[in-house]
Structures are given as C-alpha cells and as structure tokens.
Amino acid sequence: MKHILLSLMTAASMLAADKHWPEFRGPHGDGLSSATKLPLKWSEQQNVAWKTAIHDKGWSSPVIWGDQVWVTTATDDGRRLYALCLDRDSGKVVHDILVFEAEQPDLWKRYNSYASPTPVIEKGRIYVSFGEAGT
C-alpha cells in the first residue's frame, strides 16, 4: 500500500495564527495567512510540527477548523474514497471515514488522484467532493 506523508511544516506561531483555514487558499480565498515570525529554513526535521503517514493517495490541501485538520485520500483505483481528520496539535488520525465506494470510477490523469479536491469546513460540518463519484 502506498503512503503519503502529510507534514504540517510550520512553526507554532502559524498554528496559533489561523484557528480556521476552511477552504482551499484559506478563509478569504487569497492564500494569505495572518501568521507572523515564520521560519526561513525548512528541512525534514527543522521547523516541522509533526508528520503523519496517510493511507492510499490523496492530494487535497488540508483544511482546518479549531483542532481538526481534514484531508481526502483514495485508493489508486478510485474505488474507495475517504475523508481523514487529524488532530492539529499531534497529527494523530482522529477519524478515517470511508465516504464513497465507486463501482466504476472515471479515468483520471496520472499527475492527479481521485482525492484531489480540497474539502470545505465550517463549524460542525465537513464537505468533500469526489466529482461524479459523489459529494
């Protein structure tokens, strides 16, 4: 099984700066964060808050609401589509939800995955889309 490593490569100041990052490119859709004093250097160990192995293949951007970080992932063949919730502080997987099972998934480009669309989150609700397979 292939694994994707989700790394929250950020300093503690960024974790505290934006309590909610509800959609692709952030709360205003402009990709700007209110974080300050961010690190200038990155490495596999330096300035990484945590790393978590994610099953299968997902390329969505993470969304954040409070202490929850949500991403999507899917099997290589696109037959099983998941939403994953990780703890913002530790990276521990809190929820691993099988959202859809597709009998005949559409074809996709090799440079993409069946779980590329970024979720959207609001208080008490998470929205995920997998194209024709389901929303």
N, C-alpha and C positions, 0 to 999 in steps of 0.2 A: 504494500500500500504506500502510495506516495504521501509525503507530508509536506506541508507548507509551514514555515516558521513565521508566526506573527510577532513582530517586535514592536513594542512601543518605545521607539527611540526618542526619548525626550527627557528633559530634566524635570525634577519635582515641581519647579516653578510653572512649567507648561501644564502639568497635570492639574495644578490648582487654579490656573488662569481661566480655562474654559470648562465650566462644570457641564455644559451641554454642547455637543457637536452633533446636531440632529440629522444632518444630511450631507451629501457629497459637497465638498468645499465649504462646509461649516454653516453657522446659523444665518449668515446673510448671503450665502452662495458665492462669496468672493474669495474664499480660501484664506482669509486673514484671521489670525488668532490674536487675542489680547495678551498673550504671553510675553513676558519680558525677561531679560537676562538669560537668554537661551545659550546653550553651549555652542562653541565654534568648532569643536572637534568631535568626530564620531568614530567608533570602531566596534568590533564585535563585543567588547566588554565595556568600553568607556561611554558613559552617558546613556546607558540602556537601562530603563527601569525594570523590565522583565522580558522574557521570551517564552512563547508557548507554542508547542507543536500543534498544528491543526490538521485533522484528517482530510484526505482527499484533495480537491483542487478548487480554491476559491480566490478570486482576485478583486473582490469588492473592497472598497475603502471602509475602514471602521467608522461607526457612529457611536456617540457617547451620550448617555443620559445619567447624570449622577455617578453612581459607582458601577454602572454597566457599560461594557464595550461590546457591540454587536457586529458580526461579520456573517457572510454567507459562504458556503462551500458546497461542492457537488462531486459525485463520483465521476471518474474520467469518461464514462459512457453516458453521463447525464441522466441516468435512471433514478437516482436518489439525490434530492436537493434539501439542504439543511440550513438552519439558522443557528448560529452559535452565540452564546453570551459569555463573556469573560469578566471576571472581577477586575475593576480598573486598577486597584492597588497591587494585586498579586499576579494577575494574569491567569488565575485558575479558571478552568471551564466550569461555569455555573449551570448553563443549560446547553444541551446538544439536541436540537429538535429536528426530527425528520418532517419537513413541511409538505413535500410532494413526492410521489413516485410516478415517473413518466414511463409509459409503456413504449412509446416510440419518440424519443427526443429528437428535436430538429437538429440538423447539422450545424456545426459551429466552426469558426476559424481556429486554426491551430494556435494562433497567438492569443487566444482568449480562453475562457472556460464557461461552463454552464452557470457558474455562480459569479458573474462579473458585475451585475448591477448592485449598487450600494443600497443598503436598507435606508429607511427613514424612520425616525423615532420621535415620539412625543411622550409626555407623562402617561405611563401605564399602557402604552401601545407601541408595537414594533410592526413595521410594514416591510415586506420583502416581495420582490418580483423576480420571476424566472421566465419572463417572456410568455410564450404560448403555453408553457408547462403550468403556469399558474401564478396568481398574485394573491 
